[in-house]
Amino acid sequence: MSPLTEAADSVGISETKTVESNTFIFKKHFSDFIVVEKFGENLCGTWPSLLLKPFDCGTKEIIPLTAPVFLKNEDLQEMSKLVEGKDGKYMVALNADLNTKENRKALHLYIRDCYSNMLSSFSIEEGVEVSYVKNPKRDKRIQWPEGLGKFLHFTLKKTDHENSHALNCVARNIGATSKIFQFAGSKDRRAITYQRISAFKVNSAKFTAAHDRLVNQGIELSEFSYEDTQIKMGSHTSNIFHIILRNAEIDAERFEKIKSHGCFNIFGPQRFGSVSGNTAEIGQLILHERYEDAVNVILNPELCVHGNLKEILTKYAEVKRSSVLKNTPGFMSKFNEIIIIRALEKFSGQADKYLQALLQLPRHVRSLYVHAYQSKMFNQFIERFKAKNPIEVCPDISVPLPDHSLTAEEHPEVFEEYTDLLAKDGLTFESFKKHEANFALHLTTRNILLKPKSMTFKILEHADPDAPFIFYPPPKEDYAYGQGNKSVYITFELSPGSYATTVLTALFDREFKTGSNETTE
């Protein structure tokens, strides 16, 4: 449980009221915050069965997922030993009746698929020789049925996971790389979220086989359909939110005002991170070319809440050597902090080692820092804008975020305000230009107003103050929860790139923050 906290002026969010944690509870359970992607009129989790296209072999056989019937248990055990021992060879003997081209092909495909290219095989006179591959390379010769869509679309339901972590878990469990996955938008971590994912040339039976293991990790996969196109970022229509606010009271008049006019479309606290440092602060340091200071903020152990990582950063702060990573679990290798520590060692002899360390982060990851600073500037612009433009008469327009290509001729008022705001931070529009290539900077716009659709609320009475409520998928019948406590159940629909907490902040005049780095795109 996390209390609502006072808003941070540093990211351009105006001061809001503080609420005691024992009177107003946000996200008591993961099910108190449910996010559902919508594509057209279709909702993840309740996808129409008539639209699902199941696996159809067509005119070609797909890679088999089960062992050929002629394989003996002894053969399977010996091949597993090769993988476990990471060395050696073994021959699968095929007698005259079984030593056919079809059987050898089936065995080659099975070995390649089942052992994820860790074993190689080739035909010999007596059968098929199998050996361990010390440096496996992905075999791209995937057999695929003709007429079957190459992209498997499915619904990912995750609980308390970031997108990247959930998809890495799925990839590990099906023996694949997370690079095969594409999605329309990132979703909140501390929540239950439903979203569509596409995977390139994967048999859905792999997911079925991993079902129980994934469920134990808070991940469920369903609604499989083979399609001709992959899911792309921003391709969903909207996100539907089902939110429970415990012990809350709602102002019906303010609710109707937001329902009618919307609210100012500020970036919520999730945009700026709540762990590993304020991303806008890091972005500002980068724009100032203070790369060492930016790296130090990222590696500051006091800002880290991940137990194992905090311990590593604490040791690194003392010795400044990558040797502290010696026994680091493999799953942590892609953590930003781990990447930077290794890079600092690699570029230790260069004058620009701190910049080079930042550039080792994936482009979309390192860009988030500078983008967060742009978001901070947008929030501060909105604070000035709304002082002059009441929401009831506010023009429904979009304005650019600060960027070097913004001109006074096209956006005079916006240019003037940003010039003043940037100057207060010791920056100019030119500060963005020199970082354009390395940090994916370009002119983008954002709507002044955020207008939720289909807003509803109702008061829930319940005897147990901590009772879990599940309103999605829709229950088949209403339940009586007793009396003695009251909570508010709110639903609304937002376009991609909008934050539910922005609506909640406007509705309750409070900042909503949960202590984890959450994003909803």
N, C-alpha and C positions, 0 to 999 in steps of 0.2 A: 504494500500500500504506500502510495506517495501523496503527500499533501499538495495542494495547489500552492504555488509560490509567487512571490512578488515578481513582476515583469522586469526584464533587464533593459534599462535605458540604452545600453551600449549597442543594442541591435535595432534601435528605432521603434520599440514598442512602448507606447505611452504607459504611464504608471497606472497600475490596477490594484484592486483591493486584495489583501491577503486573507485567506480563509483558513481557519484552524482545521487540522487534519481530522479531528474527531467530530466535525459537524458537516463536512462536505467532502465526499470521497470520490475520487476519479480513478477509474480502473482498479477497483478492488479485485476483480477477477479478469482474466483475459477476455472472457465472454461479455464483459461490460463494454467492450469496444470492438465491434465487428465491422469489417470493411469488405464489400462485395463489388467486384468489377462487373460492369455492364457493357455488352457489345450489342449495339442496336437495341433490340428489346429483350435480349437474352441475358440472364443473370447466372454467373458462376454458382454452382451448388444446386441450382434448379434448372439446369440446361435442358431444353426440350429433347427428349430421346429421339424424335423423328429427324433431328438435325445431325445426329451422331453417325459418322461413317466408320463402321467397324473394319477390322482387318479382313482383307480379301486377297487370297493368294494370286489371283490373276493368272498369268501365263508363265510366271517364273516362281521358283521356290525361294523363299526367304531363308536366311541363315537359320539352321535348326537350333532350337534351344534345349532339346533333349538329346541324350546320347544315342547314337545309332544302336539298334537292337543287337548287332553282332559284337559290340564291345563288351568285354568281360569286366567283372568287378576288379579283377586283378589289374587289368589295363588302366582303369580309372584311378586305382590306388597308386600305381607306379607313376602315372603322369602327375598326380598331385604331389608326389614326393619330389619330382623334378622342380616343381614350383617352390615347394617349401625349402628344398636344399639349394635352390638357385644355381644348379649345375647338373650336368650329366645328360645321358641319352637313354632312350628306351625304344624298343621296336614293338609295334602292334602287329603281331603275326596274323596274316590272313591266308587261310588254306585255299586250295584251288577253287572251291565253290564260291567263297566269299571275296576272293581277290579280283573284283570287277572294278571297272572305271567308275561306276555309279557309287559303289561303296567307298572307294578311296576319296572321291569328291566329297561325299557326305562327312567322312571323317576329317578331312582337311578343314571344311567349313565349321564343323563343331569345335575343333581344337582352337581355331582362330577366334571364334566367338566366345566360347566358354572361358578361355584362359587369357582373354584380352591381349592377345599377341605376345604373351610372355613365353609361349611355346611355339616353336616352328615345326613344320612337318614336311616331309617329301617322300614320294613313293620310291620303293625299292622292289626288287624281285620278290622278296618274301612277304611284303606288306607295306607298312608306313613307318618310317623312322621319325621319332619325336625327340626334340632336344630343347633345352632351356636357352632362351635368348637373353643375354646379359644386358644388351642395350636395345630394347624393343623399339621399333618404329611402327607407328600406326598404319595398318593396312587399309587403304582407302577403297579397296575393291569390294565394296559391300553389294551383295546380291540383293536386288529389290524387285518385287513383283511389278510387272507392267500394269498400268492403269490404277495403281494405288498411290495416293498422295504421299509425297516424300516427307511431309511434316506431320508428326503426331501431335495434335493439340490435346491438352488435358487440363483439368482443373486442379490446381495446387491449393490445398487448405493447410495453412501452417499456424502454429500456436507458439508465440514468443520466439520467433526467429526472424532475423533479417533475411532478405531475399537471397543474398549470396550464400549465406550459411545453409539455408534450406536446400538450395539447388546443388551445393557441393555435397550435402548428405545424400541426396537422390543419386547424384553421379557416382559416388563411391559405392552405393548399394547395387547399382546395375552395371558396374565395371566400365564406366564411361568417363568422359571429361565434361565439365560443366559448360564447355564452349559450345556444346550442341544445343543449348537452351537459349531461347529468346523470350522476352516478356514485354508487356505493354507499359508497366510502371512498377516502381518499388512500392512496397507497402509497409505500414507501421510494424515495428517489432513487437512491442508489448500489446498484443491484440490477437484476435482470431481473424485471419484474412483469407479471402477466396480470390483467386486470379487465374487467368488462362496462361498456359505456357506452351510453347512449341518446341519440339525436339526433332532434330534432323535424322531421318532414317533409323528409327528405333522400333523394335517390336514391342508392343504394349505388354506382351507376356513377361518381359523383363521386370516391368513395374509391378505386375501382379505377384511375381515370385518374391519381390522385396517388400510386399505390402506390410506384413506383420512387423518387420524390423523398423520400417519407417514410421508406423503408427506409434511405436514405443518411443520415437524421437519427436513426437508432436507434429508429424507430417502425414497427410492423407492425399492420395491421388485418385482421381475419378473422371468420369465423363470424357472418355477417350474418343478421338475422331481423327481420321487421316485426311489431311487437306493438301491442296496444291501450293499453298502459300504459307510463309512463316508469319508469326505474330511479330509486330514491330513496335518499338517504343512509341507510346502515345496513340496507338491504334484503337484503344478502347473508347467507348462513348463517354463513360462517367464512372464514378465510384458511389456506391450506396453505403451510408453509414447507419448502424444501429448502436446507439449509445445509451448506457445506463449511468445516471448521476445519482449517487446515493445520498440520502439526507438533504437533497437539494430542493430549493423552492424556485419556481419559474415565474418570471414577470410576463404575463400573457400579452400585455400591451406591447412590450418590447419584442416579444416573439413575432407578433403580427407585423410590426414595423420592419423587422429583418426579412420576414417572409415576403413582404410587399416591395421593399426597396433594396434589400441586400445589405451588405456591410462592406467596409473598406478592406481591400484585398491584400492585407499585409502578409508577409512571410511569418509563419509561426515559429516558436522556439526550436522545433525539430530541425528547421533549416540551418540552424547555427550550431547544432551539436550540444550535448550535455555531458559528454565524456571526451577525454583526450583533447581538451582545450576548446575554446570558442573558435569555430572555423572562420568567422569573419575577422577575428583578431589576427589569425594566422594569414589570411588573405591580405590584410592591410600590411603586414610585415613583408610579405612577398612583393607587393606593389612598391614598397619602399626599398626593395632589393636588400632587405635585412634577412638574408636567407638563414644565417646561423641562428638568429633569434627565433625564426619560424620553426626551424628544426628543434630547437630546445623546448619550445612549447609543446610540440608533438611528442617529444620524448620525456616530458616531465612526469615522473612517476606519481606525483601528488594529484595529477588530473586523471589518472587511470583507475578504473574500477574493476578491471579484469584481473582476478587474483594472480594467475600465473604470469601474465604480462607485467603486472605491477612489480612483481619480484624481479623479473628480468631487467626492467627499466631502472629499478633501484640499484641493482648491481652494476649496470652499465654506467650510471651516473658516477659511480665510484672509480671504476677502472678504465672506462672509455675504450674497451676492447670487445670485438665481436665474439671472443671466446665465451662470453656469457651465454651465447646461443647454442653451446655444445650439445646440450640435451633437450633442446626445444622440440616439443611434439610437432610432427609433420604438418598438422592442420593449421599451425600458427605461422607457417612460412609466408603466407600471403597477407599477414597483418601489416598495416602501413609502417608501424614502428620497427618491425623485424626487417622489412625491406630497406628502410633508411639506415639502420645500424650496419647492415651488411654493405650498403653502398658507401657509407662513410669510411669503412675499412678499405674498400676497393679504390676509392679516389683520395686516399689519405695524403698523397703527395701533391695534389693539385690545389691551386689557390681557390678554385671555385667548387670545392668538394661539397659544400652545403647545397649549392644550387644543383649540382649533379645528383646528389642524393635525393632531392625532391623530384627530379626528373625521372628517377627510376620507378616512381609510383606510376601505376597505369594512368593514362592521360585523363580519363574521366574522373579518376579519384583525386588527382592533384588539382584538377580544375575546380573541384567543389570549394576549395578554400577561397579562391578569388571570386567565384560566383557568389559565395556567401557574403563577401564584402559588398558586392553589387546589390545584393538583396537588402543588406543593412541600409545602404544609401536610399534604396527605393522606399523602405519603411519610414525613414526620416523625411523623405519627400512627402509621403502620404500624411504624416503628422502635420506638416505645414499646409498641405492642400486641404485637408478636412477642416482646418481652422477657418478657412475662407469659404468652404462649400459644404453646407449642411447636407446630410445624406439624402434628404427628401428631394433636393433639387440638384443633386450632384450629376454632372454629365456622365453618360455611360461611354467612356473613352478608354483607350489604352495608351500608356506612356512608355517610353524606352527606359531601360536600366542604364546606368552610366557606362559609357564606352567611348573610345577615342573617335569613333566615327559619328558621334552625336554632334549636330551643328545647331548654332543659334538661329540660323535662317529657318530651319524646319520646325524646331521646338524651342522658341525663345524663352518661355516661362520655365520649362523643364531645365533647359541649359543653364539659366541663371541660378536656379535653386541648387542644382548639382554643383555648379562652380563654387558656390558659397560653402556647401556642405563638404566638398572635397578639400577645400582650402583649410577648413578647421582641422582636418586630419593630415595636413601638409602634403596633399596630393593634387594632381591636375588630370585632365583628360589624357594627356600624353603619357601619364603613368601606366595606362592600360595598353598603349600601343606596343611598347617594347616587350610585353608579355603575351601578345596575341597568339603567337604560334605555339609556345610551350604550354599555355594554360587555356587553350580553346576559347579565346575571347572573341565575341562578335555581338553585334547590336541585336538585342532582343527586347520585346515589349511585353507588358503585363497590364491586364485590365485594372482600372482604378477600383471597380466594384466587383465583389464576389456575390453572386446571386444563387443561393441554394434553390433547388427545385423540390417539389413534393415534401415540404416540411410538415412534420406532424409531431405532436407530443401527447403523452398521457401520464397521469399520476399513477404509480404502482403502490399499492398497499401490501405489506408483507409482514409476517410475524417475526421471521428470522432476519435480523439486520444484514447478515452476510449471505442470504439466500442467493444462489446462482440463478440467473435468468438466461434462457436461450430463446431468442426470437428469430433466429435464422439458422437453417431453413425454417420457414414458417411452421409453427406447431399446428397439428391437426385439430386441436381443441384448446379453448381457453382454460386456464387453471386459476384456482382460488389460492392465494398465497397467505391468507390470514390478514391480521391487522396489527397495528402497533408501530409500524415504521412506514415512511413514505420516501419514494425515490421517483426520479423523472426518467421516462423513456422517450428518447428523441430519435427521429429518423429524418434524413434529408439526402439529397443527391447533389454531388458536386462535379464539375468538369475536371478533366485531368490537369494535374499541376496545382490543384487547390488544396488547402489544408482545413480539415475538419475543426482543428483547434482554433482557427481564425473565427469561425462561426460561433464556437462556444465562448470564446473570449468576448466577442461583441454581445452575445446573448446574456452572459452572466457578469460582465465587466470584471473579469478575473482572468489571469493567465493560467493556461492549462499546461502543466509540465510534469513528466513522469520519471525523470531521472535516467532516461535511456535515449539513445540517438535514433529518433524515429523519423521516417520520411514517408509521405504519401504523394505519389506522382500520378 
